[in-house]
Amino acid sequence: MYRITKEFHFSASHQLDHLPDVHQCARLHGHNYIVVVELASPILNRNGFVRDYGELKALKTYIDDNFDHRHLNDVMDVVSTGENMARHFYDWCAARWPETSAVKVSETPKTWAEYRP
């Protein structure tokens, strides 16, 4: 199986206001997010790629237009956890690129959430 990944960055705020007041994530705060999309295929296309990295620029545009420097509670239909974000970006990517195999989202340098069906 061939696998490729591409990384995207954005900054945004959110608040997990369903958590108890004493939980640090219940307060308004922000992160410098990293999104990594993974595509996989057992074969390469005629150019020798799983998919041309240039095609993945559409995800950067989507992130920049809808998530960068936004309040995620205002732009997401679900609670803005890393897990839900990974699923959201996975669904968006898989609708465009059938080779999409996973998406990971980092909120901090030490934490990652991944959606992989």
C-alpha positions in Angstrom: 0.0 0.0 0.0 1.3 3.5 -0.9 0.6 6.3 1.5 1.1 10.0 1.3 0.3 12.7 3.8 0.1 16.5 3.7 0.0 18.9 6.6 -2.0 22.1 7.0 -2.0 24.7 9.8 -4.5 27.2 11.1 -5.3 29.1 14.3 -8.7 29.3 15.9 -10.6 29.6 19.2 -13.2 27.4 20.7 -14.9 26.6 24.0 -16.1 23.3 25.2 -18.9 24.9 27.3 -20.6 21.5 27.9 -17.8 20.6 30.3 -17.7 21.5 34.0 -16.6 25.0 34.8 -13.4 23.7 36.5 -12.3 22.0 33.2 -9.7 24.1 31.4 -11.3 23.5 28.0 -14.6 25.0 29.3 -13.0 28.4 29.1 -12.6 30.3 25.9 -9.2 29.5 24.4 -7.3 29.0 21.2 -5.0 26.6 19.5 -2.6 26.5 16.6 -4.1 23.5 14.9 -2.3 21.0 12.6 -4.4 18.9 10.2 -2.7 15.9 8.5 -4.6 14.2 5.7 -3.5 10.7 4.6 -4.3 9.1 1.3 -3.5 5.5 0.4 -3.7 3.3 -2.7 -2.5 -0.1 -3.6 -1.5 1.3 -7.1 0.0 4.5 -8.4 -1.6 6.6 -11.1 -0.1 7.1 -14.5 2.2 9.8 -13.1 3.5 7.6 -10.4 1.5 9.3 -7.6 -1.2 8.2 -5.1 -2.5 11.7 -5.9 -0.7 14.8 -6.9 0.0 16.9 -3.8 -1.1 20.0 -5.7 -4.6 18.7 -5.8 -4.7 18.8 -2.0 -4.5 22.6 -2.1 -8.3 22.6 -2.1 -8.1 21.5 1.6 -5.9 24.5 2.4 -8.4 26.8 0.7 -11.3 25.2 2.6 -9.5 25.5 5.9 -8.3 29.1 5.3 -11.8 30.2 4.2 -13.8 28.5 6.9 -11.6 27.7 10.0 -8.5 30.0 10.2 -8.9 32.7 12.8 -12.5 31.8 13.5 -14.4 30.7 16.6 -15.0 27.1 16.0 -18.2 27.0 18.0 -19.7 29.3 15.3 -18.6 27.3 12.3 -19.0 23.7 13.3 -22.3 21.8 13.7 -20.8 19.5 16.3 -18.8 20.1 19.5 -15.4 21.4 18.3 -13.2 18.6 19.8 -10.2 17.3 18.0 -12.0 14.1 17.4 -15.0 15.7 15.8 -12.7 17.9 13.7 -10.7 14.9 12.4 -14.0 13.3 11.3 -15.2 16.5 9.7 -12.0 16.9 7.7 -12.0 13.2 6.8 -15.5 13.4 5.4 -14.7 16.6 3.4 -11.6 15.0 2.0 -13.1 11.6 1.2 -15.9 13.3 -0.7 -13.2 14.7 -3.1 -10.4 12.1 -3.0 -11.5 8.5 -2.6 -8.0 7.5 -1.6 -8.4 9.4 1.7 -7.6 6.9 4.5 -7.2 9.0 7.7 -7.1 12.5 9.1 -5.3 13.6 12.2 -5.8 16.9 14.1 -3.4 18.3 16.7 -4.4 21.0 19.1 -1.0 21.1 20.9 2.4 19.7 20.1 1.7 16.7 22.3 -1.9 15.8 21.4 -3.4 14.2 18.3 -6.9 13.0 17.5 -7.4 10.7 14.4 -10.3 9.5 12.4 -9.6 6.4 10.3 -12.6 4.3 9.2 
